[in-house]
């Protein structure tokens, strides 16, 4: 058993919020990893901006504004170099890079990275490719794609295609306006009964009119009534509600964003069997098998063409729906924790060493 400390300052949360509040990918990933490590009999403590100490699923959650821990077997700082000094003398120090790694080379941060030399844990090939040569580097880099929760894995194929509904399930600041422009100009004229459902909206109240509040910013201005009616902005829903909405959609559409280091929204949609049309930006294309479980299209006209095809062609939808269910289940959080152990604990705890060892070839007869 190892003593593991994780620190994250992205927002105010603790482990109980996974079931009670909408969370971003960073927060939900921290909770799921911590729970799995605790389930493997590690002593896990997570420091966040939480209000008070909490014990949840065997994980101790503590406010980060308090006494700094002296030591532990493994200390994992989430994303921020300023957190590297939080545990004073850990036996091993790692940085879990859940966002883009570019900020690590910032002139205010690079000194901390070189001083502490943490072991980086990355989530995508995109992160590996853009890792700066001025940063400390492991060869090879530790790359573990994020786990997917059990509630999106292992679903059976749908008996019939869903209605002509597309879904966007990300932060509206991530190119929603451009996506709606493509929808209005190139998709809706060809599929007049189609609907674009927009989820992932955390800052909108249940009675707020998104078109009135966002026209000209997050949504295009001066859109006719039929376009407004076809783009339905939903307030924050439960996780069960979002899964139901995804399974009830024929296609997920996303133009991507340069900050995407993994893109859980697309990964979960694919695991649920939702074909996806995405722009090849940052790590997003790693989540979709081009022309098998969706399409990579940078050109707006082709992006719209693929979206129309999945909204209207039942045979194409069926092929990609079943291919996504076969090929895009990802790894579970239990497996993620096992790989995490193997990468960061094997040389210090012999019990994990067998995970990394390659058996010798059989002797020649």
VEXDREN-2710 file (C-alpha; in Angstrom, 1 decimal):
% VEXDREN-2710
k/r/px/py/pz
1/UNK/0.0/0.0/0.0
2/UNK/1.3/3.4/-0.9
3/UNK/0.5/6.8/0.6
4/UNK/-0.6/9.0/-2.3
5/UNK/-1.4/12.7/-2.2
6/UNK/-3.1/14.5/-5.1
7/UNK/-3.5/18.3/-5.2
8/UNK/-5.8/20.3/-7.6
9/UNK/-7.0/23.9/-7.5
10/UNK/-9.2/24.1/-10.6
11/UNK/-12.4/24.8/-8.5
12/UNK/-14.1/24.2/-5.2
13/UNK/-15.1/20.5/-5.0
14/UNK/-14.7/17.2/-3.2
15/UNK/-15.5/13.6/-4.0
16/UNK/-19.2/13.8/-3.1
17/UNK/-19.7/16.3/-5.9
18/UNK/-19.4/13.6/-8.6
19/UNK/-22.9/12.5/-7.9
20/UNK/-24.4/15.9/-6.9
21/UNK/-23.0/18.6/-9.1
22/UNK/-22.0/19.1/-12.8
23/UNK/-18.2/18.9/-13.0
24/UNK/-15.6/19.5/-15.7
25/UNK/-13.3/16.8/-17.0
26/UNK/-10.5/17.7/-14.7
27/UNK/-12.5/17.4/-11.5
28/UNK/-14.4/14.2/-12.5
29/UNK/-11.1/12.6/-13.5
30/UNK/-9.4/13.5/-10.2
31/UNK/-12.3/12.0/-8.3
32/UNK/-12.5/8.8/-10.3
33/UNK/-8.7/8.2/-10.2
34/UNK/-8.7/8.8/-6.4
35/UNK/-11.5/6.4/-5.8
36/UNK/-9.9/3.7/-7.9
37/UNK/-6.5/4.1/-6.1
38/UNK/-8.3/3.9/-2.8
39/UNK/-10.1/0.8/-3.9
40/UNK/-6.7/-0.8/-4.6
41/UNK/-5.9/-0.2/-0.9
42/UNK/-3.8/2.9/-1.2
43/UNK/-4.1/5.6/1.4
44/UNK/-5.3/8.5/-0.8
45/UNK/-5.7/12.1/0.2
46/UNK/-6.8/14.8/-2.2
47/UNK/-6.3/18.5/-1.5
48/UNK/-8.6/20.9/-3.3
49/UNK/-10.4/24.2/-2.7
50/UNK/-13.1/22.2/-0.8
51/UNK/-14.7/23.9/2.3
52/UNK/-14.1/21.2/4.9
53/UNK/-12.6/17.7/5.4
54/UNK/-14.6/14.9/3.8
55/UNK/-14.1/11.2/3.5
56/UNK/-15.8/9.7/0.3
57/UNK/-15.4/6.2/-1.1
58/UNK/-12.3/5.7/1.1
59/UNK/-10.6/8.9/-0.1
60/UNK/-9.8/11.7/2.4
61/UNK/-10.5/15.2/1.0
62/UNK/-8.8/18.2/2.6
63/UNK/-8.9/21.9/2.1
64/UNK/-5.7/23.0/0.3
65/UNK/-5.5/26.2/2.4
66/UNK/-4.0/24.6/5.5
67/UNK/-0.8/22.9/6.7
68/UNK/1.3/21.4/3.9
69/UNK/2.0/17.7/4.2
70/UNK/5.6/16.8/4.9
71/UNK/5.9/13.6/2.8
72/UNK/4.2/10.7/1.1
73/UNK/5.2/7.9/-1.3
74/UNK/3.7/9.6/-4.4
75/UNK/2.6/13.2/-4.8
76/UNK/0.6/14.1/-7.9
77/UNK/0.2/17.8/-8.7
78/UNK/-2.7/18.4/-11.2
79/UNK/-1.6/20.7/-14.0
80/UNK/-0.1/23.7/-12.2
81/UNK/3.7/24.0/-11.5
82/UNK/2.9/26.2/-8.5
83/UNK/1.5/23.1/-6.8
84/UNK/4.8/21.1/-7.1
85/UNK/6.1/22.5/-3.8
86/UNK/2.9/21.7/-1.9
87/UNK/4.2/18.4/-0.4
88/UNK/7.6/19.2/1.0
89/UNK/9.5/16.0/0.6
90/UNK/7.6/13.3/-1.3
91/UNK/9.5/10.1/-2.3
92/UNK/8.2/10.7/-5.9
93/UNK/6.7/13.8/-7.5
94/UNK/4.5/13.7/-10.6
95/UNK/2.5/16.3/-12.6
96/UNK/-0.8/15.1/-14.1
97/UNK/-1.1/17.1/-17.3
98/UNK/-4.8/17.2/-17.9
99/UNK/-4.7/20.4/-20.1
100/UNK/-2.4/21.6/-22.8
101/UNK/1.3/21.5/-21.5
102/UNK/2.3/24.8/-23.1
103/UNK/1.9/26.8/-19.9
104/UNK/4.6/24.7/-18.3
105/UNK/7.3/26.5/-20.3
106/UNK/6.0/30.0/-19.3
107/UNK/8.8/32.1/-18.0
108/UNK/7.1/32.2/-14.6
109/UNK/6.7/28.4/-14.4
110/UNK/9.6/26.8/-16.2
111/UNK/12.0/27.3/-13.3
112/UNK/9.7/25.4/-10.9
113/UNK/9.4/22.5/-13.5
114/UNK/13.2/22.2/-13.8
115/UNK/13.7/22.6/-10.0
116/UNK/11.4/19.8/-9.1
117/UNK/11.6/17.7/-12.3
118/UNK/8.2/16.0/-11.8
119/UNK/7.3/12.9/-13.7
120/UNK/4.8/14.1/-16.4
121/UNK/1.7/11.9/-17.0
122/UNK/0.1/12.8/-20.3
123/UNK/-3.3/11.9/-21.8
124/UNK/-3.0/12.2/-25.6
125/UNK/-0.5/11.9/-28.5
126/UNK/-1.2/15.5/-29.1
127/UNK/0.3/16.4/-25.7
128/UNK/3.4/14.3/-26.5
129/UNK/3.8/15.9/-29.9
130/UNK/3.7/19.5/-28.6
131/UNK/5.7/18.8/-25.4
132/UNK/8.3/21.6/-25.6
133/UNK/12.0/20.7/-26.0
134/UNK/12.9/23.2/-23.3
135/UNK/11.0/21.2/-20.7
136/UNK/12.4/18.1/-18.9
137/UNK/11.5/15.0/-20.9
138/UNK/11.1/11.4/-20.3
139/UNK/11.9/8.9/-23.0
140/UNK/9.4/7.5/-23.6
141/UNK/6.8/9.8/-22.1
142/UNK/4.1/8.3/-19.9
143/UNK/0.9/8.4/-21.9
144/UNK/-2.3/7.0/-20.4
145/UNK/-5.6/7.9/-22.2
146/UNK/-8.2/9.0/-19.7
147/UNK/-10.5/6.3/-18.4
148/UNK/-14.2/6.3/-19.3
149/UNK/-16.8/5.6/-16.5
150/UNK/-18.9/2.5/-16.6
151/UNK/-22.1/4.3/-17.3
152/UNK/-21.1/5.1/-20.9
153/UNK/-19.4/1.7/-21.7
154/UNK/-20.9/-1.6/-22.8
155/UNK/-24.3/-0.4/-24.2
156/UNK/-26.1/-2.5/-26.7
157/UNK/-26.8/-1.2/-30.2
158/UNK/-30.0/0.8/-30.6
159/UNK/-32.8/-1.0/-32.4
160/UNK/-33.6/2.0/-34.6
161/UNK/-31.9/5.2/-35.6
162/UNK/-32.7/8.2/-33.4
163/UNK/-34.6/11.2/-34.8
164/UNK/-32.7/13.8/-36.8
165/UNK/-31.0/15.3/-33.8
166/UNK/-27.4/16.5/-33.5
167/UNK/-25.8/17.2/-30.2
168/UNK/-23.1/19.6/-28.9
169/UNK/-21.9/18.8/-25.4
170/UNK/-19.0/21.1/-24.6
171/UNK/-18.3/24.6/-23.3
172/UNK/-20.2/27.0/-25.5
173/UNK/-17.0/29.2/-25.7
174/UNK/-15.4/26.4/-27.7
175/UNK/-16.6/27.5/-31.1
176/UNK/-20.3/27.1/-30.6
177/UNK/-21.0/30.3/-32.5
178/UNK/-19.1/29.0/-35.6
179/UNK/-20.8/25.6/-35.3
180/UNK/-24.3/27.2/-35.3
181/UNK/-23.3/29.3/-38.3
182/UNK/-22.5/26.1/-40.2
183/UNK/-25.7/24.6/-39.0
184/UNK/-27.8/27.6/-40.1
185/UNK/-26.2/28.1/-43.5
186/UNK/-25.3/24.6/-44.6
187/UNK/-27.1/21.9/-42.6
188/UNK/-30.6/23.2/-41.8
189/UNK/-31.5/24.1/-45.4
190/UNK/-30.9/20.5/-46.4
191/UNK/-32.5/18.9/-43.3
192/UNK/-35.3/21.4/-42.3
193/UNK/-36.6/19.1/-39.5
194/UNK/-33.2/18.7/-37.8
195/UNK/-32.5/19.8/-34.3
196/UNK/-29.2/20.8/-32.7
197/UNK/-29.3/20.2/-28.9
198/UNK/-26.7/22.2/-27.0
199/UNK/-25.6/20.8/-23.6
200/UNK/-22.7/21.5/-21.3
201/UNK/-24.0/24.9/-20.4
202/UNK/-23.0/25.6/-16.8
203/UNK/-23.6/29.4/-16.6
204/UNK/-27.2/29.5/-17.8
205/UNK/-30.2/29.5/-15.5
206/UNK/-33.3/27.4/-16.3
207/UNK/-35.4/30.3/-17.3
208/UNK/-32.7/32.3/-19.2
209/UNK/-33.1/32.9/-23.0
210/UNK/-29.7/31.9/-24.4
211/UNK/-30.5/33.5/-27.8
212/UNK/-31.3/36.8/-26.1
213/UNK/-28.2/36.7/-23.9
214/UNK/-25.7/35.2/-26.3
215/UNK/-26.6/36.6/-29.7
216/UNK/-23.5/38.2/-31.2
217/UNK/-21.1/36.4/-28.7
218/UNK/-21.6/32.7/-28.1
219/UNK/-24.3/32.5/-30.8
220/UNK/-24.6/34.3/-34.1
221/UNK/-26.7/37.4/-34.2
222/UNK/-29.7/38.1/-36.4
223/UNK/-30.8/34.5/-36.9
224/UNK/-34.4/33.9/-38.2
225/UNK/-37.0/32.2/-36.1
226/UNK/-36.7/28.8/-37.7
227/UNK/-32.9/28.7/-37.0
228/UNK/-33.5/29.7/-33.4
229/UNK/-36.1/27.0/-33.0
230/UNK/-33.8/24.4/-34.4
231/UNK/-31.0/25.2/-32.0
232/UNK/-32.1/24.2/-28.5
233/UNK/-30.0/25.4/-25.6
234/UNK/-30.4/23.2/-22.5
235/UNK/-29.6/24.2/-19.0
236/UNK/-27.4/22.0/-16.9
237/UNK/-28.8/18.5/-16.6
238/UNK/-28.0/15.4/-14.7
239/UNK/-25.4/12.9/-16.0
240/UNK/-28.2/10.4/-16.6
241/UNK/-30.1/13.1/-18.6
242/UNK/-27.0/13.9/-20.7
243/UNK/-26.4/10.2/-21.5
244/UNK/-30.0/9.8/-22.5
245/UNK/-29.7/12.9/-24.8
246/UNK/-26.5/11.5/-26.4
247/UNK/-28.1/8.1/-27.0
248/UNK/-31.0/9.9/-28.5
249/UNK/-28.8/11.8/-31.0
250/UNK/-27.7/10.7/-34.5
251/UNK/-24.5/12.6/-34.4
252/UNK/-22.3/14.7/-32.1
253/UNK/-20.8/17.8/-33.8
254/UNK/-17.8/19.7/-32.5
255/UNK/-15.4/22.0/-34.2
256/UNK/-12.8/21.4/-31.6
257/UNK/-10.7/23.9/-29.7
258/UNK/-6.9/24.4/-29.4
259/UNK/-7.1/23.8/-25.6
260/UNK/-8.4/20.3/-25.9
261/UNK/-5.9/17.8/-24.4
262/UNK/-8.2/14.8/-24.5
263/UNK/-11.9/15.7/-25.0
264/UNK/-13.9/13.5/-22.7
265/UNK/-17.2/14.7/-24.2
266/UNK/-16.4/13.2/-27.6
267/UNK/-14.8/10.1/-26.1
268/UNK/-18.0/9.4/-24.0
269/UNK/-20.3/10.0/-27.0
270/UNK/-18.3/7.6/-29.1
271/UNK/-18.4/5.0/-26.3
272/UNK/-22.2/5.4/-26.3
273/UNK/-22.3/4.7/-30.0
274/UNK/-22.8/8.2/-31.2
275/UNK/-21.1/8.9/-34.6
276/UNK/-19.1/12.2/-34.4
277/UNK/-18.2/14.9/-36.9
278/UNK/-15.2/16.8/-35.6
279/UNK/-12.6/19.2/-36.8
280/UNK/-9.0/17.9/-36.6
281/UNK/-7.9/20.3/-33.9
282/UNK/-5.6/19.5/-31.0
283/UNK/-6.4/16.1/-29.4
284/UNK/-10.0/15.9/-30.7
285/UNK/-9.3/13.7/-33.8
286/UNK/-7.7/11.1/-31.6
287/UNK/-11.1/10.4/-30.1
288/UNK/-12.8/9.6/-33.5
289/UNK/-11.8/6.9/-36.1
290/UNK/-12.1/8.8/-39.3
291/UNK/-14.7/7.3/-41.7
292/UNK/-15.3/4.5/-39.3
293/UNK/-16.9/6.0/-36.2
294/UNK/-17.3/9.5/-37.6
295/UNK/-15.4/12.0/-39.7
296/UNK/-12.6/14.5/-39.4
297/UNK/-13.4/17.6/-41.5
298/UNK/-11.7/21.0/-41.3
299/UNK/-13.6/22.5/-44.2
300/UNK/-17.0/23.9/-43.2
301/UNK/-18.7/22.6/-46.4
302/UNK/-17.4/19.1/-45.8
303/UNK/-18.2/19.3/-42.1
304/UNK/-21.8/20.1/-43.0
305/UNK/-21.9/17.4/-45.7
306/UNK/-20.9/14.7/-43.2
307/UNK/-23.4/16.0/-40.6
308/UNK/-26.2/15.9/-43.2
309/UNK/-25.2/12.4/-44.2
310/UNK/-25.4/11.1/-40.7
311/UNK/-28.7/12.8/-40.0
312/UNK/-30.3/11.3/-43.2
313/UNK/-28.6/8.1/-44.2
314/UNK/-29.7/5.3/-41.9
315/UNK/-27.3/2.8/-43.3
316/UNK/-24.3/5.1/-42.7
317/UNK/-25.5/5.9/-39.2
318/UNK/-26.0/2.2/-38.4
319/UNK/-22.4/1.3/-39.6
320/UNK/-20.8/4.0/-37.6
321/UNK/-23.0/3.5/-34.5
322/UNK/-22.1/-0.2/-34.3
323/UNK/-18.4/0.5/-35.1
324/UNK/-18.3/3.0/-32.2
325/UNK/-19.7/0.5/-29.8
326/UNK/-17.2/-2.1/-31.0
327/UNK/-14.0/0.0/-31.1
328/UNK/-14.5/3.1/-28.9
329/UNK/-15.1/1.7/-25.4
330/UNK/-11.8/3.1/-24.2
331/UNK/-10.3/1.9/-20.9
332/UNK/-12.1/1.8/-17.5
333/UNK/-11.0/3.9/-14.6
334/UNK/-9.9/0.6/-12.9
335/UNK/-7.5/-0.1/-15.8
336/UNK/-6.4/3.6/-15.7
337/UNK/-5.4/3.2/-12.1
338/UNK/-3.6/0.0/-12.8
339/UNK/-1.5/1.7/-15.5
340/UNK/-0.9/4.7/-13.2
341/UNK/0.4/2.3/-10.5
342/UNK/2.7/0.5/-13.0
343/UNK/4.1/3.8/-14.3
344/UNK/4.7/5.6/-11.0
345/UNK/5.0/2.9/-8.3
346/UNK/6.5/-0.2/-9.9
347/UNK/10.2/0.6/-9.1
348/UNK/9.4/1.5/-5.5
349/UNK/6.8/-1.2/-4.7
350/UNK/7.7/-4.6/-6.0
351/UNK/4.1/-5.8/-6.0
352/UNK/3.5/-3.7/-9.1
353/UNK/6.6/-4.6/-10.9
354/UNK/5.1/-7.6/-12.6
355/UNK/2.8/-5.3/-14.5
356/UNK/5.8/-3.9/-16.4
357/UNK/7.9/-7.0/-16.8
358/UNK/7.9/-8.8/-20.2
359/UNK/8.2/-12.6/-19.9
360/UNK/11.3/-14.1/-21.6
361/UNK/10.8/-15.9/-24.8
362/UNK/10.4/-19.7/-24.6
363/UNK/13.6/-21.7/-24.8
364/UNK/14.4/-23.3/-28.1
365/UNK/13.8/-27.0/-28.2
END
